[in-house]
Amino acid sequence: MLRTPCRQTDSIGSYRFAFLDIESDQNFGIAIGRVQQTGILVRQQRRQTISVDIDTPELSICGRLAALGIAATTAALLAASAFDIQLGLPTFCCDVATALLVFSRSECRPLDTMRGISWGVLVLVAGLFVLRTLDLGFRNVIALVKGAVQDVV
């Protein structure tokens, strides 16, 4: 069977998934069921290792502050999204506020943390955003050309 790349088809809400080779409107539920069956089988097979008691340490004050910052960021992004505000600036402001709050109670210096970040990953993520934007741009251009050709014909 010929597998096509992931693309949106002409019908609204119908997507073709190359890795599943199914139409989402028709058989996506079957695929989800298969994934759930696999999960159930793995869980039954590994029940002994899953049921082992693990000592969970209590979060430090910095961990609690980070969790509070994540929750506050989530609330801020939901509010910004509800008011149709772009999410970049609220995300940046919440993350900086969370970092300042955590570093105010931490013994670590911010520069030590900055040195520990893998900055190469940031370039990869930015590249993915650029590729996605280019992909959407090409699709829009193709749709405009296709519409213009249909209007002429």
N, C-alpha and C positions, 0 to 999 in steps of 0.2 A: 504494500500500500504506500502510495506517495505521500510523504509528510510535507506539509506546507509550512512556511514560517508563520509566526504569530501575526495575525493581522485582523482588522475589523472588517467584517463582510458588509454588504450593502444593506441587509436588513437591520433594523434598529434593535439593539440589545443582543444580537447574536455574534458571538466571538468564536474564532477557531483557535484552539489551543494545540500547538504542534506536539507538545510533550504528551498529551492525552489523545490527540487525534479524534476529538469529538466536537459536536456542536453544543454550545453551552445551553441553549434553550431546550434541547431534546434530551441529552444524556448526561448532563453535568451532575444530576442527583445520583446517578449510578456510580460515577467516578468517586463522589464523596462517600458513598456507601462502601465502596471498595477500600478506600483509605481508612474508614472507621473499622472495617473488619480486620484489616491488617493491624491496626492499633490494638484491638481487642485480643487478637491472637498473640501479639508480642507481650502484652500485659499478662495474659494467662501463663505464657511460657516463662516469663521472668518474675512472676509474683513473689518468689522467695527473696530476690534481691531488691525488689521494690519495697517490701514490707519491713526492711531492716530499720531499726530505730537509729536515728542520727541525732547527735547532740547539736543543737543549733545555738550558737552563741548569741547573746543579746547585743543589739546594735549599740554602737557608741553614740555619743551625742552628735558627732559629725555625720554618722550614718543616718541618724534621725533627721538632722537638718537637711541632708541631701534628699531624703525621702519626702520631706515637707516641701522642698523646692521643686521636686518632680511633680508632686500633686498640685502645687500652685501654678506651675508652668502648664500643666494639663488644663486647669480651669481657665487660665488666661487665654490659651489657644482656642479653647471651645468658645469663650466669649468673643474673641476677635473674629473667629469664623462665623459666629452668629450675626455679627455686625458687618460682615463682608469686608473685613480688613485684611490686608496681606499679612501673612504670618511671620515673615522674616524678622521684622523689628521687634515684635512682642517676644519671639523666641530668644533673640539675642539679649534683650533687656532682662528677661526672667533668668536666663542662664548666667548672666553676669551677676545678678543679685544673689542667686543661689551660691555661686562660687565665692563671692565676697562673704556671705554669711557663714559658709563652711570654713573658709580660711580664717575668719575672725576667731573661731573656736579651736582651730587645728594647730598642731605643733609644726606641721609642714609649711615650708615656704612656697609661695605660688610659683617661683622660678623653678624649683625642683620638680614640681608637678608638670610645668610646661615642658621641661626637658624630657620627661617620661612619656610624653604623647608621641605617637607614631604619626608624624605629619605627612608621611607618604600616603597614608590612607585618605587623608583629606583631599589630596590631588586626584586620587582615583574616584572618590565620590563626586567631586566637582566635574570630572570628565564624564561620569554617567549622566549628570544633569545636562551637560552640554549635548551629549549624544541624544538624549531624550528630546531636548528642545529642537535639535536639527531634524529628528525623525518626525516630530509633529509639524515642523515647518514645511518639510517636503510633502507631507500628506496634505496640508492645506493648499500648497501650490498645485499639486496634482488634482485636487478636488476643484480648484478654481479653473484650471485649464480644461478639465473634463466638462464642467458646467458651461464654459464659454464655447467649447466645441459643440455641445448639444444645442445651445442657443442658436448657433450659426446654421447647423444642419436642420 
